[in-house]
Amino acid sequence: MVLYDEQAGRGWRVVTCSHAGRAHGIQPGMPVVEATSLVRQSKTSPGNPGLHLERYDPRQDRSALEELAAWCDQFSPIVGLEEEAEPACLFMDVSGMASIFGSEEQLAQNVRNQFRHRHLLARVAIAETLGAAWGAARFVATAEQPFVAPAAANNLVRESSATGSWHEHLPVEALRLPAATIQRLHQLGITQLRQLANLPPRGLLARFGDTLVTRLRQFFGECQEGIVPHRPPEPMVAQIDLEHPTAHHATVEHLVSQLVADVARQLTARQAGALQLECQLQCEGREAVKIAVTLFEPAAEARHLEELLLMQLNTLALPGAVQSLAIHVRQHATQSPRQHVLFDEQTRQHVRQLATLVDRLAGRLGSDRVVQLELLPDAQPEHAVQKVSLAAGKIRFDHAGHEPFRPLQRPLRLWHPPVPIEVVTTPAEETPCELSIRGQRHPLGNVCGPEEIVTGWWRGASVRRNYYRVETTAGSRFWVFRRLQDNAWFLHGEFE
Amino acid sequence: MPRSPQQQLVDLLRDQLRSTEGLDSSSCDVVSCGCADVDRLLPGQGFRRGALIEWITATPAAGAATLALIAAREASRGGGALVVIERSQQFYAPAAAALGSDLANTIVIQPQHQRDEHWAIDQSLRSRGVAAVWAHVDRLDNRTLRRWQLAAETSGCLGCFVRPPEVRGQPSWAEVQLWIAPAPAAQHRKIRVTVLRCRGGTGGASVLLSMDEITGTLQACETNESSVVHLAPELAYPTPGVRAARA
């Protein structure tokens, strides 16, 4: 599995990949096309599922890490995320916790095992400072073997000791430095922490700024660095229990409107907007009827939320009288502040109105029917496109799709599956000279091809086709192919 | 050739009429159809934003949908999304991208039923965040088309509809109706575009276009503007001068 994203000016790049992907030679930062070809080259068995590509979503990534932080409360009362734009590490204050778990080694092992039960590989390290623990987790601990720094009094000192401290051989990357600083250090021949530790701080400050000096001091515990505890927000919910159950639709709608207003107030108080709402209607003696709404952009406007919920509620037949109603905000996000910038005001208005439109369309038609289409580097025409749901703000307006074809090289309408047709071919070159589509004969005037496509063997049966762009004497243009295995002809598209 | 006083008077009156109807190209936002030679056939040198345009295809796979998509692409260049509405789920994105459509700015709606399709078109035409709506529209009652026209006028969205040959001659609220007929050719694809009707102008003018398969540019092979055919009777309802911007 590969997570990918677009990098400015560099196209689609791998952000991270699974162990199986790394075994194929895939590395973060690699172009997606190269990763795809690596998997194809190294594949031997046709039953191999192949490469699974998915777009990297930093918001989901952070959300998953926050969920883990809440779960880690069982190990420590203070758990926080590293303070980065895209955090990838959890900090726990385990001072005094060793006695509860037996020892620090047992605590580290316990954490590692609990993560493994959740099918997660975690590198666990315990050290005296956050900086040292971060570096040890990255460069000393492994997924199999947690690391616990020795608790000697002079453990974290800059000077090299005769016995050699555990941190002496750490690379400079263990200091949580920006990539540009790391690169400059490498250019100066400084690759290890011990080289850096022995340099005068004043010179480092003058050459690299205060980030490097601060990180060094944090690593050696020469300045304080605290964990910002992650506190899971209180769930946002509005609920009504009815003394007398009702099946009257208008009454239910009115109650839903009241609850939405309550939820909207909660969202506004937190300066947040809902991304996912769930309305539960508990009917007498039945399972709760659930209405789920996924929004394109965070929204807190009661009128908009109400419209989306009622749109679905109106299509439902309630199985009985409703005795309680609840609306839960399942997912929310901070709303961007509304700045009154004249230049950009119109564009912002358009995006907001588009978001309202998408929510409304997805509410009635279903989120799987309001999509964006994304091109994939697959030679088989029917696999060259994938749908991307517009729900939960996943839309990206900033990427430019690649254009692998010339205009009119591919048809605007593609039949899936291809339609079997009868074709009369020239005896010499076996190019089509007449089509018969649904019993109607079309003599051909202009034929362009063949374009041979041989692909898809990793999906099972190999695809071997010769494609032709043909124009009938009446001027209609079609895209047909001959299946090379059995010479059967198919209509695959129309240049409509 | 100098124009006669009668012709000059007709031109003057036509300009005044267009100005009264709000169709003066200098006073309203006009978007190119993607081909300057077709633009020249239209009174405003292009399509007015907030209008419905119909490309009526003479035969299947004649290129009408391609021309409609090119116009929708042009409309969405200045901002706003392009909304593609298609029930058949046969819209092929690689072809659209090759024609210059920005897929990152394109929303595809795939309704299951005709009723949902019409509702989705209506909603999209009403949104100010949408620059153009592209759809195949087969059977349609005139009331729905009128509702769409008002919706498009309110938002400034361009409605680009591909219509079957049966609708030729039927009354319509579309501002421009184009008849798209393929012209068999040995090399580049050739398409004859005939203006069946346009508000503020006369129909009947046509142009034979050639589409370069390498660059995708559309160019006239020859023009035939002299053979004007009077199609005014097809206009079923007179369009009001300045419409109320509400639906």
Interface residues (C-beta under 8 A of the other chain):
Chain A: Q346 T347 Q349 H350 V351 R352 Q353 L354 A355 T356 L357 V358 R360 L361 R364 L365 R369 V370 V371 Q372 L373 E374 L375 P381 A384 V385 K387 L390 R396 F397 D398 H399 A400 G401 H402 E403 P404 F405 R406 P407 L408 Q409 R410 P411 L412 R413 L414 W415 H416 G445 N446 E471 T472 T473 A474 G475 S476 R477 F478 G493 E494 F495 E496
Chain B: T57 T59 P60 A61 A62 G63 A64 A65 T66 L69 G79 G80 A81 S88 Q89 Q90 F91 Y92 A93 P94 A95 A96 A97 A98 L99 G100 D102 L103 A104 N105 T106 I107 V108 I109 Q110 P111 Q112 D116 W119 A120 Q123 S124 S127 R128 G129 V130 V162 A181 P182 A183 P184 A185 A186 R189 K190 M211 D212 E213 I214 T215 G216
